């Protein structure tokens, strides 16, 4: 059943998957450890696959996608480039992405609470994105 909360939660999750993909893309070229690179590429694939599913649902509801907030993207890019310019290491990459995952999880829980009338299927997709972010965060800890 289409409702406003469902569409709004879908849009936030869609923006979240895009932010995740962009963040991973921003650091991949700096990664030296092949296992870390493989981990990030796998997570990027998970974000993209979920993003495609969310995008498809948005189209079903006749709604547009949502891009990440320009300010959030800009601040993320700036922080990433500044930190990696000062210390270009796998540890720095892990640190940056853990921060991003934590911010993403916090935002997604906020949106789950903000849109309580969202369809259960969409809430479950949001939880799936949270799980992807939390798993990446845990897996990155060994690279700190």
LOMIMI-535253 format. One record per residue (C-alpha): residue in three letters; x negated, y negated, z; chain. Coordinates in steps of 0.2 Angstrom, whole numbers, plus 2048, in hexadecimal, padded with zeros to 3 digits. Layout:
N
ALA	X	Y	Z	A .
...
//
This chain:
144
UNK	800	800	800	A .
UNK	7F9	7F0	7FB	A .
UNK	7F7	7E2	808	A .
UNK	7ED	7D3	80B	A .
UNK	7E2	7DB	818	A .
UNK	7DE	7E9	80C	A .
UNK	7D8	7DE	7FE	A .
UNK	7CE	7D2	80A	A .
UNK	7C5	7E1	812	A .
UNK	7C2	7E9	801	A .
UNK	7BA	7D8	7FB	A .
UNK	7AF	7D7	80B	A .
UNK	7A9	7E9	809	A .
UNK	7A6	7E6	7F6	A .
UNK	79B	7D7	7FA	A .
UNK	792	7E1	807	A .
UNK	78D	7EE	7FB	A .
UNK	787	7E1	7EF	A .
UNK	77D	7D9	7FD	A .
UNK	775	7EA	801	A .
UNK	770	7ED	7EF	A .
UNK	769	7DC	7ED	A .
UNK	75F	7DD	7FE	A .
UNK	758	7EE	7F9	A .
UNK	753	7E7	7E7	A .
UNK	74B	7D8	7EF	A .
UNK	73E	7E3	7F9	A .
UNK	73C	7F3	7EE	A .
UNK	72D	7EB	7E4	A .
UNK	724	7E9	7F5	A .
UNK	726	7FB	7FB	A .
UNK	716	805	7FA	A .
UNK	71B	815	804	A .
UNK	724	821	7F7	A .
UNK	72F	828	805	A .
UNK	735	817	80A	A .
UNK	738	813	7F7	A .
UNK	742	823	7F5	A .
UNK	74C	81F	805	A .
UNK	750	80D	7FE	A .
UNK	755	813	7ED	A .
UNK	760	821	7F4	A .
UNK	769	814	7FF	A .
UNK	76A	808	7F0	A .
UNK	773	816	7E7	A .
UNK	77F	818	7F6	A .
UNK	783	806	7F6	A .
UNK	786	805	7E3	A .
UNK	791	815	7E3	A .
UNK	79C	80E	7F2	A .
UNK	79C	7FD	7E9	A .
UNK	7A3	805	7D9	A .
UNK	7B1	80D	7E3	A .
UNK	7B5	7FD	7EC	A .
UNK	7B5	7F3	7DB	A .
UNK	7C0	800	7D4	A .
UNK	7CD	7FE	7E2	A .
UNK	7CC	7EB	7E1	A .
UNK	7D1	7ED	7CE	A .
UNK	7DF	7F9	7D3	A .
UNK	7E6	7EB	7DE	A .
UNK	7E3	7DE	7D1	A .
UNK	7D6	7D5	7DB	A .
UNK	7C5	7CE	7D6	A .
UNK	7B5	7D3	7DE	A .
UNK	7AC	7C9	7EB	A .
UNK	79A	7C3	7EA	A .
UNK	790	7C2	7F9	A .
UNK	790	7B0	800	A .
UNK	783	7A6	7F7	A .
UNK	77C	79F	808	A .
UNK	77A	7B1	80E	A .
UNK	771	7B6	7FE	A .
UNK	766	7A7	7FE	A .
UNK	761	7A8	811	A .
UNK	75E	7BB	80E	A .
UNK	753	7B8	7FF	A .
UNK	74A	7AA	808	A .
UNK	746	7B4	818	A .
UNK	741	7C3	80D	A .
UNK	735	7B9	803	A .
UNK	72E	7B0	811	A .
UNK	72B	7BF	81C	A .
UNK	723	7C9	80D	A .
UNK	718	7BB	808	A .
UNK	711	7BB	81A	A .
UNK	710	7CD	81C	A .
UNK	713	7D9	80D	A .
UNK	715	7E9	815	A .
UNK	721	7F8	816	A .
UNK	723	7F3	829	A .
UNK	729	7E2	824	A .
UNK	735	7E9	817	A .
UNK	73C	7F5	824	A .
UNK	73E	7E7	830	A .
UNK	747	7DC	824	A .
UNK	753	7EA	81E	A .
UNK	757	7EF	830	A .
UNK	75C	7DD	834	A .
UNK	767	7DD	824	A .
UNK	76F	7ED	829	A .
UNK	773	7E7	83A	A .
UNK	77B	7D7	834	A .
UNK	785	7E1	827	A .
UNK	78B	7ED	834	A .
UNK	790	7DE	840	A .
UNK	799	7D6	832	A .
UNK	7A2	7E6	82C	A .
UNK	7A9	7E9	83E	A .
UNK	7AF	7D7	83F	A .
UNK	7B8	7D9	82E	A .
UNK	7C0	7EA	834	A .
UNK	7C6	7E0	844	A .
UNK	7CC	7D1	839	A .
UNK	7D6	7DB	82D	A .
UNK	7DF	7E8	838	A .
UNK	7ED	7EB	82C	A .
UNK	7E1	7F1	81E	A .
UNK	7E5	802	816	A .
UNK	7DD	810	81F	A .
UNK	7D4	816	80F	A .
UNK	7CC	805	80E	A .
UNK	7C8	805	821	A .
UNK	7C0	816	81E	A .
UNK	7B5	80F	810	A .
UNK	7B0	801	81B	A .
UNK	7AB	80D	828	A .
UNK	7A1	817	81A	A .
UNK	798	807	816	A .
UNK	794	804	829	A .
UNK	78D	816	82A	A .
UNK	782	814	81A	A .
UNK	77B	804	822	A .
UNK	778	80C	833	A .
UNK	770	81B	82C	A .
UNK	764	810	822	A .
UNK	760	807	831	A .
UNK	75C	817	83B	A .
UNK	752	81D	82C	A .
UNK	748	80D	82B	A .
UNK	742	80D	83D	A .
UNK	733	819	839	A .
UNK	72C	80C	82E	A .
UNK	72B	7FE	83A	A .
//
